[in-house]
Amino acid sequence: MSASVETGATGSRRAVVLLSGGLDSGVALALWRESGGESALALCADYGQRAAEREAEASARLAARFGAPWRRVALPWLRDAALASGTALLAGSGTPLPQRSLASPGDAASAASVWVPARNVVLLGIAAAFAEAHGAGQIVAGFNREEAATFPDNSAAFCRDFDAVLARGTRRGVRVLSPTLELDKLGIVREARRLGLRREDFWSCYAADSDPSSCACESCVRSRRAWSSLAGAEFRDATAAPEPGPR
């Protein structure tokens, strides 16, 4: 069963999509398009993150696949702010990425180490400007409840609060919509598979030169755990003993 998608207050079926090229944003776009939504524009942000080029490549491919005009947005000033904060997510930060495990893919400490100051606030604000310019009533983003536990800007409360800001800060009453909001990573992977998407269609790794099948960054570990769990479930279903017939 797919995640539900509701339109914004304007009733518009057009959206600006925040499309990093990762699993969550890619599935959010696919679900939006499946629901009959139109994509006015897909935005991929470059703020100096280690994986900027790999993310842009995956984002452009996904945008083309789902018929969304694509644009890369350079944010050098956000890079400066992020470097000043000491985040490990940026190339040249000098801070190593935290290494996680399948048993413990992330916690408050690892989230803090890769935090980019006000990133989702900035990205939603940029998307809202493009939404107004393109007559779109929604911003589609790939938030999820699993990461919301340690990243508060992935949460339903964050979306509600930002909607309140946009209600006053945009003339059209643009809203934030996240088709993946109530899903965990396993749920998102299930949706990806149902929609015909593969692991190779996304770039979720924090690094640019790592192998996602063995990388220990938090994003890779969460993604790999979900894909592996789904594969295990499918294997168990395929090998389960048949139900006994009538006697």
VOBA-1610 file (N, C-alpha, C; in pm, whole numbers, padded with zeros to 5 digits, always signed):
BEGIN
Met+00085-00119+00000Met+00000+00000+00000Met+00088+00123+00000Ser+00060+00218-00087Ser+00145+00336-00097Ser+00111+00438+00010Ala+00205+00529+00034Ala+00180+00636+00128Ala+00077+00732+00068Ser-00002+00795+00154Ser-00103+00887+00105Ser-00039+01021+00071Val-00097+01090-00028Val-00048+01219-00070Val-00167+01313-00076Glu-00160+01423-00005Glu-00267+01521-00007Glu-00215+01650-00070Thr-00305+01722-00136Thr-00266+01850-00195Thr-00267+01959-00090Gly-00204+02069-00122Gly-00199+02182-00031Gly-00327+02261-00031Ala-00325+02370+00047Ala-00446+02450+00066Ala-00494+02513-00064Thr-00403+02540-00156Thr-00442+02602-00282Thr-00512+02505-00374Gly-00500+02375-00348Gly-00557+02274-00436Gly-00473+02246-00557Ser-00361+02314-00568Ser-00274+02295-00684Ser-00213+02156-00684Arg-00201+02098-00803Arg-00133+01969-00816Arg+00008+01989-00868Arg+00058+02110-00865Arg+00195+02138-00907Arg+00283+02155-00784Ala+00404+02104-00792Ala+00495+02111-00679Ala+00636+02141-00725Val+00711+02205-00639Val+00857+02212-00650Val+00911+02104-00558Val+01000+02021-00610Val+01050+01905-00538Val+01193+01929-00493Leu+01221+01908-00365Leu+01358+01907-00316Leu+01414+01768-00341Leu+01504+01757-00438Leu+01549+01627-00486Leu+01700+01615-00473Ser+01745+01561-00360Ser+01888+01547-00337Ser+01949+01435-00420Gly+01865+01342-00466Gly+01915+01223-00534Gly+01922+01102-00444Gly+01889+01121-00316Gly+01890+01011-00221Gly+01760+00933-00221Leu+01757+00827-00142Leu+01642+00737-00135Leu+01513+00810-00099Asp+01517+00890+00006Asp+01395+00951+00058Asp+01334+01050-00041Ser+01417+01139-00094Ser+01364+01240-00186Ser+01322+01177-00318Gly+01396+01075-00363Gly+01359+01008-00486Gly+01224+00938-00477Val+01201+00869-00366Val+01073+00801-00347Val+00961+00902-00327Ala+00990+01012-00258Ala+00888+01117-00241Ala+00843+01170-00376Leu+00937+01195-00466Leu+00902+01241-00601Leu+00818+01135-00673Ala+00860+01009-00666Ala+00788+00903-00735Ala+00645+00890-00683Leu+00626+00899-00552Leu+00492+00890-00494Leu+00406+01010-00535Trp+00467+01126-00539Trp+00394+01246-00581Trp+00346+01231-00725Arg+00432+01184-00812Arg+00394+01166-00951Arg+00289+01056-00965Glu+00303+00948-00886Glu+00205+00840-00891Glu+00067+00889-00852Ser+00061+00984-00761Ser-00067+01036-00713Ser-00133+01130-00814Gly-00064+01159-00924Gly-00118+01250-01023Gly-00063+01391-01013Gly+00032+01412-00922Gly+00090+01544-00906Gly+00184+01580-01019Glu+00194+01709-01047Glu+00285+01761-01147Glu+00410+01816-01079Ser+00522+01808-01149Ser+00648+01860-01096Ser+00687+01984-01174Ala+00670+02100-01112Ala+00707+02225-01178Ala+00858+02237-01191Leu+00930+02182-01092Leu+01075+02196-01088Leu+01130+02102-00981Ala+01245+02043-01008Ala+01318+01965-00908Ala+01447+02038-00877Leu+01473+02062-00750Leu+01590+02138-00706Leu+01690+02047-00635Cys+01815+02057-00675Cys+01924+01985-00609Cys+02022+02087-00555Ala+02043+02087-00425Ala+02126+02189-00361Ala+02271+02146-00351Asp+02361+02239-00378Asp+02505+02217-00363Asp+02556+02319-00262Tyr+02586+02272-00141Tyr+02638+02359-00037Tyr+02776+02310+00009Gly+02846+02245-00084Gly+02981+02199-00055Gly+02988+02065+00013Gln+02878+01990+00016Gln+02879+01858+00080Gln+02971+01763+00003Arg+03026+01667+00075Arg+03122+01573+00016Arg+03067+01506-00111Ala+02940+01472-00109Ala+02881+01393-00218Ala+02805+01480-00318Ala+02836+01607-00326Ala+02757+01698-00410Ala+02746+01651-00554Glu+02856+01609-00614Glu+02853+01567-00754Glu+02774+01439-00773Arg+02794+01342-00685Arg+02721+01215-00696Arg+02571+01237-00674Glu+02538+01324-00579Glu+02398+01356-00554Glu+02335+01421-00676Ala+02407+01515-00738Ala+02353+01585-00854Ala+02328+01489-00970Glu+02418+01394-00990Glu+02401+01296-01097Glu+02275+01213-01075Ala+02258+01163-00953Ala+02140+01081-00922Ala+02013+01165-00930Ser+02020+01288-00880Ser+01904+01377-00882Ser+01859+01406-01024Ala+01953+01435-01112Ala+01919+01466-01251Ala+01856+01345-01320Arg+01908+01226-01292Arg+01851+01105-01351Arg+01707+01082-01303Leu+01685+01099-01174Leu+01551+01080-01120Leu+01454+01183-01175Ala+01499+01308-01185Ala+01413+01413-01240Ala+01372+01380-01383Ala+01468+01335-01463Ala+01438+01299-01602Ala+01341+01181-01607Arg+01362+01085-01520Arg+01276+00965-01519Arg+01131+01000-01490Phe+01110+01098-01401Phe+00974+01133-01360Phe+00925+01264-01421Gly+00994+01309-01525Gly+00945+01422-01603Gly+00945+01555-01530Ala+01047+01579-01448Ala+01056+01704-01373Ala+01170+01790-01427Pro+01144+01915-01466Pro+01254+02005-01501Pro+01350+02013-01383Trp+01480+02015-01411Trp+01580+02001-01305Trp+01670+02124-01297Arg+01704+02161-01176Arg+01795+02275-01156Arg+01884+02249-01035Arg+02011+02278-01053Arg+02106+02269-00943Arg+02124+02408-00884Val+02116+02416-00752Val+02124+02545-00683Val+02253+02550-00601Ala+02342+02641-00637Ala+02468+02656-00564Ala+02449+02749-00445Leu+02492+02704-00328Leu+02477+02782-00204Leu+02612+02796-00134Pro+02704+02872-00193Pro+02837+02885-00132Pro+02833+02948+00006Trp+02738+03035+00031Trp+02729+03098+00163Trp+02685+02998+00270Leu+02601+02899+00231Leu+02565+02795+00327Leu+02685+02707+00355Arg+02768+02684+00254Arg+02893+02611+00275Arg+02979+02682+00378Asp+02989+02813+00367Asp+03070+02889+00463Asp+03016+02873+00605Ala+02884+02881+00618Ala+02824+02865+00750Ala+02846+02725+00804Ala+02834+02625+00715Ala+02853+02487+00758Ala+02997+02461+00800Leu+03092+02515+00724Leu+03233+02499+00762Leu+03260+02562+00897Ala+03201+02678+00921Ala+03221+02745+01049Ala+03163+02663+01164Ser+03061+02583+01134Ser+02998+02503+01240Ser+03078+02377+01270Gly+03171+02338+01179Gly+03251+02218+01200Gly+03185+02090+01159Thr+03078+02095+01079Thr+03009+01973+01038Thr+03100+01879+00961Ala+03081+01750+00980Ala+03160+01650+00909Ala+03109+01625+00768Leu+02993+01682+00735Leu+02930+01652+00607Leu+03000+01720+00489Leu+03080+01822+00517Leu+03141+01899+00410Leu+03282+01855+00378Ala+03314+01858+00249Ala+03450+01834+00206Ala+03539+01945+00261Gly+03656+01908+00308Gly+03749+02007+00361Gly+03722+02051+00502Ser+03624+01987+00569Ser+03592+02028+00705Ser+03699+01984+00805Gly+03773+01877+00770Gly+03872+01825+00863Gly+03812+01737+00971Thr+03681+01721+00969Thr+03612+01637+01067Thr+03571+01506+01000Pro+03615+01392+01051Pro+03578+01264+00987Pro+03430+01233+01006Leu+03375+01164+00909Leu+03237+01119+00922Leu+03226+01014+01032Pro+03125+01022+01116Pro+03108+00919+01220Pro+03078+00785+01157Gln+03131+00681+01214Gln+03111+00545+01164Gln+03006+00475+01251Arg+02906+00418+01184Arg+02796+00357+01255Arg+02787+00208+01223Ser+02693+00140+01286Ser+02675-00004+01267Ser+02528-00033+01243Leu+02499-00152+01190Leu+02361-00191+01166Leu+02282-00196+01296Ala+02350-00231+01405Ala+02282-00237+01535Ala+02251-00098+01588Ser+02333+00001+01551Ser+02314+00138+01598Ser+02346+00235+01484Pro+02250+00253+01391Pro+02279+00333+01272Pro+02293+00482+01298Gly+02236+00531+01407Gly+02247+00673+01434Gly+02198+00709+01573Asp+02249+00818+01625Asp+02203+00868+01754Asp+02220+01020+01755Ala+02194+01081+01869Ala+02200+01228+01876Ala+02340+01280+01845Ala+02442+01206+01888Ala+02579+01252+01866Ala+02616+01248+01717Ser+02579+01140+01649Ser+02612+01131+01506Ser+02533+01233+01427Ala+02408+01257+01467Ala+02327+01359+01399Ala+02389+01497+01414Ala+02438+01526+01534Ala+02499+01656+01559Ala+02626+01675+01476Ser+02700+01568+01452Ser+02827+01580+01381Ser+02809+01610+01233Val+02693+01575+01175Val+02670+01602+01033Val+02564+01711+01012Trp+02527+01778+01118Trp+02425+01882+01109Trp+02477+02002+01030Val+02400+02045+00931Val+02431+02167+00854Val+02337+02275+00905Pro+02389+02388+00953Pro+02304+02489+01018Pro+02182+02529+00936Ala+02065+02505+00991Ala+01936+02547+00933Ala+01916+02499+00790Arg+01976+02387+00753Arg+01971+02344+00613Arg+01829+02330+00559Asn+01743+02258+00630Asn+01609+02238+00576Asn+01526+02365+00579Val+01554+02452+00673Val+01489+02583+00674Val+01527+02660+00547Val+01655+02659+00515Val+01704+02728+00396Val+01646+02666+00269Leu+01653+02533+00259Leu+01608+02467+00136Leu+01458+02483+00114Leu+01380+02474+00219Leu+01236+02494+00204Leu+01205+02639+00166Gly+01282+02733+00220Gly+01261+02873+00183Gly+01290+02897+00036Ile+01399+02839-00013Ile+01433+02852-00155Ile+01325+02787-00241Ala+01283+02667-00201Ala+01179+02598-00277Ala+01049+02677-00278Ala+01017+02744-00167Ala+00895+02825-00160Ala+00900+02940-00260Ala+01017+03001-00276Ala+01030+03110-00372Ala+01006+03060-00514Phe+01065+02945-00547Phe+01043+02889-00680Phe+00898+02843-00698Ala+00837+02793-00591Ala+00698+02750-00600Ala+00607+02867-00634Glu+00627+02980-00568Glu+00548+03097-00599Glu+00570+03142-00744Ala+00695+03141-00786Ala+00728+03185-00921Ala+00667+03095-01028His+00653+02965-00997His+00604+02868-01095His+00457+02831-01073Gly+00390+02900-00985Gly+00249+02871-00962Gly+00224+02736-00900Ala+00315+02691-00814Ala+00302+02561-00748Ala+00250+02580-00606Gly+00163+02490-00564Gly+00105+02500-00430Gly+00177+02420-00324Gln+00270+02333-00366Gln+00338+02244-00273Gln+00488+02247-00291Ile+00556+02215-00182Ile+00697+02176-00184Ile+00699+02030-00143Val+00750+01943-00227Val+00759+01800-00195Val+00898+01770-00142Ala+00905+01707-00026Ala+01033+01675+00038Ala+01028+01533+00093Gly+01145+01472+00107Gly+01153+01333+00153Gly+01187+01320+00300Phe+01104+01371+00388Phe+01126+01354+00530Phe+01076+01216+00572Asn+01117+01170+00691Asn+01073+01038+00736Asn+01081+01029+00888Arg+01001+00940+00943Arg+00990+00932+01089Arg+01111+00866+01154Glu+01185+00784+01080Glu+01302+00721+01140Glu+01409+00825+01172Glu+01443+00908+01076Glu+01545+01010+01100Glu+01493+01125+01185Ala+01361+01142+01189Ala+01304+01248+01271Ala+01336+01229+01419Ala+01369+01107+01459Ala+01402+01080+01599Ala+01527+01156+01643Thr+01620+01181+01550Thr+01744+01253+01586Thr+01764+01379+01502Phe+01688+01393+01393Phe+01693+01515+01312Phe+01555+01581+01319Pro+01535+01679+01409Pro+01401+01736+01427Pro+01347+01805+01303Asp+01434+01843+01209Asp+01385+01907+01087Asp+01340+01804+00984Asn+01320+01680+01025Asn+01258+01576+00943Asn+01119+01539+00995Ser+01075+01607+01098Ser+00956+01563+01170Ser+00827+01624+01117Ala+00715+01561+01155Ala+00583+01614+01121Ala+00563+01750+01188Ala+00613+01767+01310Ala+00598+01895+01380Ala+00671+02006+01303Phe+00788+01975+01250Phe+00862+02074+01172Phe+00782+02114+01048Cys+00723+02017+00979Cys+00642+02048+00861Cys+00523+02136+00897Arg+00455+02103+01006Arg+00340+02184+01048Arg+00383+02327+01079Asp+00492+02340+01153Asp+00539+02474+01189Asp+00581+02553+01066Phe+00646+02485+00971Phe+00689+02557+00852Phe+00570+02596+00765Asp+00468+02512+00763Asp+00345+02549+00693Asp+00289+02680+00748Ala+00295+02696+00880Ala+00244+02819+00941Ala+00326+02940+00895Val+00457+02922+00884Val+00542+03030+00834Val+00506+03063+00689Leu+00491+02959+00607Leu+00461+02980+00466Leu+00324+03042+00445Ala+00230+03014+00535Ala+00097+03072+00523Ala+00104+03224+00529Arg+00199+03276+00605Arg+00216+03421+00615Arg+00325+03474+00523Gly+00416+03388+00485Gly+00531+03435+00409Gly+00520+03417+00259Thr+00411+03353+00211Thr+00390+03338+00067Thr+00249+03387+00033Arg+00235+03445-00084Arg+00105+03497-00124Arg+00008+03386-00161Arg+00062+03272-00206Arg-00023+03163-00252Arg-00054+03060-00144Gly+00007+03075-00026Gly-00014+02976+00078Gly+00050+02843+00046Val+00175+02847-00001Val+00249+02725-00034Val+00260+02638+00091Arg+00253+02505+00070Arg+00262+02412+00182Arg+00371+02310+00160Val+00417+02252+00271Val+00515+02144+00266Val+00441+02011+00263Leu+00480+01925+00172Leu+00417+01794+00159Leu+00528+01690+00151Ser+00518+01588+00237Ser+00617+01481+00234Ser+00547+01345+00231Pro+00541+01282+00113Pro+00474+01152+00103Pro+00538+01043+00187Thr+00662+01063+00230Thr+00735+00963+00309Thr+00734+00994+00458Leu+00665+01096+00499Leu+00676+01150+00635Leu+00649+01047+00744Glu+00551+00961+00725Glu+00513+00865+00828Glu+00583+00730+00812Leu+00674+00720+00717Leu+00742+00593+00691Leu+00879+00588+00759Asp+00925+00467+00794Asp+01065+00449+00830Asp+01140+00408+00704Lys+01270+00381+00716Lys+01349+00350+00598Lys+01301+00222+00529Leu+01262+00122+00607Leu+01212-00001+00548Leu+01086+00026+00468Gly+00998+00108+00522Gly+00877+00143+00449Gly+00906+00217+00320Ile+01007+00304+00324Ile+01045+00378+00204Ile+01104+00284+00100Val+01185+00189+00144Val+01241+00090+00052Val+01131+00005-00009Arg+01032-00033+00070Arg+00919-00109+00014Arg+00850-00029-00097Glu+00831+00100-00073Glu+00770+00183-00175Glu+00860+00193-00298Ala+00989+00205-00277Ala+01082+00212-00389Ala+01070+00088-00477Arg+01069-00029-00414Arg+01059-00154-00489Arg+00925-00162-00562Arg+00819-00125-00495Arg+00686-00129-00558Arg+00681-00038-00681Leu+00753+00072-00675Leu+00753+00170-00784Leu+00856+00137-00892Gly+00925+00025-00876Gly+01021-00017-00977Gly+01157+00049-00966Leu+01190+00102-00849Leu+01318+00168-00827Leu+01416+00072-00759Arg+01544+00089-00788Arg+01649+00003-00734Arg+01745+00084-00647Arg+01826+00016-00570Arg+01926+00084-00487Arg+02016+00172-00572Glu+02049+00124-00692Glu+02142+00195-00778Glu+02085+00324-00834Asp+01956+00347-00819Asp+01894+00468-00870Asp+01919+00589-00781Phe+01973+00566-00661Phe+01989+00674-00563Phe+02136+00690-00523Trp+02169+00806-00470Trp+02297+00824-00401Trp+02266+00885-00265Ser+02270+00801-00163Ser+02239+00845-00026Ser+02363+00859+00060Cys+02477+00813+00012Cys+02600+00814+00091Cys+02647+00956+00121Tyr+02697+00978+00242Tyr+02752+01107+00278Tyr+02882+01138+00203Ala+02951+01035+00161Ala+03079+01051+00091Ala+03059+01036-00060Ala+03161+01078-00136Ala+03152+01070-00282Ala+03225+00949-00337Asp+03319+00895-00263Asp+03406+00791-00317Asp+03399+00660-00239Ser+03294+00643-00162Ser+03278+00519-00085Ser+03189+00421-00158Asp+03195+00296-00118Asp+03108+00193-00170Asp+02987+00181-00077Pro+02868+00222-00121Pro+02752+00217-00032Pro+02721+00079+00025Ser+02772-00026-00040Ser+02746-00161+00010Ser+02827-00194+00134Ser+02929-00111+00163Ser+03012-00137+00281Ser+03040-00011+00364Cys+03003+00106+00313Cys+03028+00231+00385Cys+02956+00231+00520Ala+03021+00290+00622Ala+02965+00291+00757Ala+02913+00428+00798Cys+02891+00519+00702Cys+02828+00645+00739Cys+02682+00618+00776Glu+02622+00706+00854Glu+02487+00683+00903Glu+02387+00662+00791Ser+02395+00742+00687Ser+02299+00732+00579Ser+02308+00597+00507Cys+02430+00552+00480Cys+02448+00422+00414Cys+02400+00308+00503Val+02431+00316+00631Val+02393+00208+00723Val+02240+00197+00732Arg+02172+00311+00745Arg+02026+00308+00751Arg+01967+00251+00621Ser+02020+00297+00509Ser+01969+00250+00381Ser+01997+00101+00362Arg+02121+00059+00390Arg+02159-00081+00369Arg+02078-00173+00461Arg+02055-00131+00584Arg+01976-00211+00676Arg+01834-00231+00623Ala+01776-00125+00565Ala+01640-00136+00513Ala+01634-00226+00390Trp+01727-00208+00295Trp+01727-00293+00176Trp+01753-00439+00214Ser+01843-00462+00309Ser+01873-00599+00351Ser+01754-00661+00423Ser+01686-00581+00506Ser+01569-00632+00577Ser+01460-00671+00479Leu+01441-00590+00376Leu+01339-00622+00276Leu+01376-00749+00201Ala+01503-00761+00164Ala+01547-00882+00093Ala+01528-01005+00181Gly+01558-00993+00310Gly+01539-01104+00402Gly+01393-01143+00414Ala+01305-01043+00421Ala+01162-01070+00432Ala+01112-01140+00307Glu+01160-01093+00190Glu+01118-01156+00065Glu+01167-01301+00059Phe+01290-01324+00109Phe+01344-01461+00108Phe+01261-01551+00198Arg+01227-01500+00317Arg+01148-01582+00409Arg+01010-01611+00350Asp+00950-01511+00285Asp+00819-01532+00224Asp+00826-01637+00114Ala+00935-01631+00037Ala+00948-01723-00077Ala+00974-01866-00033Thr+01034-01882+00084Thr+01071-02016+00129Thr+00980-02068+00240Ala+00877-01992+00272Ala+00786-02034+00379Ala+00715-02162+00341Ala+00688-02246+00440Ala+00615-02371+00415Ala+00474-02339+00369Pro+00422-02412+00271Pro+00285-02386+00223Pro+00182-02414+00333Glu+00071-02345+00323Glu-00037-02368+00418Glu-00090-02509+00398Pro-00121-02582+00506Pro-00175-02718+00490Pro-00311-02715+00418Gly-00330-02809+00330Gly-00455-02817+00256Gly-00564-02883+00338Pro-00681-02892+00282Pro-00792-02957+00356Pro-00764-03105+00377Arg-00804-03155+00489Arg-00784-03296+00521Arg-00898-03378+00461
//
